[in-house]
Amino acid sequence: MRIVFLGFPITSSWGPDHATNHRALARELTRRGHEVLLCERDFERAESDVRAADFVAIGCHMPDGAAVATWALDTARGTTAFYDTDTPVTLDRLAVGGHEYLTPELVPRFDLYLSVTGGPTLQRLENEYGARKAVAFHCLVDPEAYHAVGGPLRWDLGYLGTYSDDRRPTVEALLLEPARRTGMRSFAVAGSQHPADIEWPDNVERLDDVPPVDQPAFYAAQRFTLNVTRAAMRKAGWSPSAQLFEAAACGVPVISDVWPGLEEFFEPEAEVLLAHDTDDVLRHLRDVGDDERRTIAARARRRVLGAHTAARRCEQLELLVVRAAA
């Protein structure tokens, strides 16, 4: 197929903007024999490509994205999709009239709505906004970039993530407070934009952003890694982050906050450890021995590599496009 992605960031060196996912998806599609064009800006230059494409996907959070989407839908002759890597935020914005990159009138015009969030959100997209076909198209992992590397353990619990206000209470409860209560253990927080008013315990090591190339080694140095879900994603449920899959692919056991649908991706206590509060984290750190820790990590890694790689997403996308075209 000829495939065009419009408005997908691919040049960033960092993970949080999904550039790593987009690069992996484009690479795998190319390996499978498809012709792929990724256009971040200057979309009019791609007019002939959009018109000739078998599949055109428009990304979220584009400046003037609604205008670009309108142009693409008017131009494309093949299957079209809105690829939303931030669906709960998109719906919150639509509910209050935020139409920067998508309007309610555009939703029914796409053949597919590829949503990073599954569960009831898909029915909401179809029933409230008239999406023709809303499909869960979750984040993915690039196993060539994220894999177990080994090395000595440095921290009992670590966390990787750019600061956001909505994540702060969870990081406070599931990492900083455990650190305060157990001074003999070591912790790490990596990521930028953390405000100056955070009081870091002495046994919490602060690191700047860790680029994707160094993230496997960062994960490998942790006995456990913490997954913290953004508030909108946690409320909607069925929204696994790329970092969750990446950490599991690196062979480190994950302690995760709790949200609806998590059990559809990992079996609780067998493939992922759940933490509602500080006491849960302390219990895991105290009671889960090395053998059990390695077993949990191995199970999660098998689960991710079997179901959530770029190759699996490409297979899903191919089938969706064929069915939509039919």
C-alpha positions, 0 to 999 in steps of 0.5 A: 500500500501507499501510506501517508501519515500527516502531522506525526512527530518523528524527529524528536530524540525523546519518547514522551511525544510518541516519536519513537513509536511513530518511527518504529511503526513506519519502519515496520510498515516499510519492511512489510513492503509498503511505501510510507511517507511521514509528513510533519509539516508543509502538508500541501507539498504532499497533495499528490501523495495524499491523493494517490495514497491507499491510506492516509492518517492524520495525527492529533495535536497539530497546529491548525490540525482541523484545517489540515484534516479538512484538506486531507479528507477533501483530497484523499481518495483512499481510506482515511483515519484520525490517529489519536494518541491522546483520546481522553484529552481530545474528548475533554477538549471537544466537550468544552469547544476546543477544536484546535486539531479536531472538530465534532463535524470531522469525526464522522468523515474519517473511515477509521478513528484509531484511538490510543484508548480502548474500552467504553471510550470507543462506544462514546466516539461512535455514539456521541460523535458519530465515528464510523469505526472507532478502534483501539490502537494502543501504544507499542514498543520497538523491541530493537530499541527496548530490550534487556541489557543486564547490568548491576542494580542501582536503585530499588525503585525508579520512575521515568517521566516528564513532570506534569501536575496531574501525575504529581500526587501519584509520584508523591504517594508511590515513590517519594513517600516510600522513600521517606519511610525507608531510608535504607532503600534507593530510588530514582526519578528521571525526567525534566520540568520538575518544579523547584518546590518538590522536596526530594528525600536524600535517598532519591536520585534525580536525573535529567531526561534519559533519551531512548537509547539510554533507557534500557540501561536505566531500567536495567539498574532498577529492581522495580520500575514505577508506572504512573498514568496521566489523570485523563488516561487513568480516568478513561481506562484502557490506556497503557502508556508506551513507557509501560510496554517499554519497561516490560520489554526491558525485563524490569518488573513494573509496579503500576498505579491502578486503572480500569482495563489494566488487567486486559494487558497484564495479569495483576500480581503475575505480570504486573504489581499493583499499587493503590497507595504507599503501603502497597509499594512498601509491601512489594519492595519488602516481600517480593524476592529476586526469584519472583521479581524475575519471574514477573518481569519475564512473564510481562516481557513475553506478553509485550513481545507477543502482542504490543510490538510495532510488528503486531500493530502493523498487522492490525493496521493492514487488516483494518485498512483492508476491511475499511476499503471493502 
